[in-house]
């Protein structure tokens, strides 16, 4: 498996440690509305401080696209981290990220001090992995630690470029956990291994379905993408979400599952309504829908079918909700799956994005073994792709 150096394998005493975190938090009028990502980064930061490193934190925030936008400054993150860590996190406010403030702040550091650089995406080169900016970041550091799994699928200056100019590169605890859980789940799972895929589009999950069919015992499909499969099997799906270009593909996947002996479960009933609205009157439909109806959630019989399929699972990966879970009247399928996962004795891994939001919103977060912090990154992991941000780290 991915055997990368971690913060437990390196000596940082007296060294300058550039630590790439994922502080891409939601802000409203300069106030952080969800600090999960900050809290998730604390164990790695505390470890580096305790070991006597000079800790220089960096992250992107939002999409400033190479422009210094004051509303996307990391200043509020420095202030909140100072409170969470109980020690000053000095903010180096340079629009060019590695400027006079940053250089002076780093030069003045004692062992155990913390500095936070400005939003790395204030520099247009960041997302293009430009060599000059990578070198500037590296000039501040003796050691590089990547703890930002959410951006591990992107080759940027602060995730990949910098590793070419720093001798010692390791992963932080958060990244290590992601690699362990997602990597082991997919490559060496306790069985039965069940994958649940939902969300709106088949197109965004094609490679995931294809890769998982090689590995799972049961594949469960829900959400908007299930209607493309329903149509592929000749059902009338009314005005439901559908990707006509992917109907042949859906047929191929059903056939592939059969050939591999993988149990492929699709909804057997649907909660349908005539409009996309929480208060729209709805009914449970088995089989074909009326021409003016659209499916917005899996039905009660499907909920029971999926719960039964999960009952004896030993490893479960879930990515994507079962219906329009933002609307309470169409969240029942997603809630049923979350409840089933909370109740079983298995390794349960929630793959970021909407499923993570659903599990946390519904209050089941602490019942899951692991909730991934990276939506796109965890999807690419499940596709079996190598993540550039992980690949760039030194092997043990």
Buried (B, 14 or more C-beta within 10 A) or exposed (E): EBEBBBBEEBEBEEBBBBBBBBBBBEBEEEEBEEBBBBEBBBBBBBBBBEBBBBBBBBBBBBEBEBEBBEEBBBBBBBBBBBEBBEBEBBBBBBBBBBBEBBBEBBEEBEBBBBBBBBBBBBBEBBBBBBEEBBBBBBBBBBBBBBBBBBBBBBBBBBBBBBBEBBEBBBBBBBBBBBBEBBBBBBEEBEEBBBBBBBBBBBEBBBBBBBBBBEBBBBBBBBBBBBBBBBBBEEBBBBBBBBBEEBBEBBEBBBEBBEEBEBBBBBBBBBBBBBEEBBEBEBEBBEEBBEEEBBBBBBBBBBBBBBBEBBEEBBBBBBBBBBBBBBBEBBBBBBBBBBBBBBEBEBBBBBBBBBBBBBBBBBEBBEBBBBBBBBBBBBBBBBBBEEBBBBBBBBEE
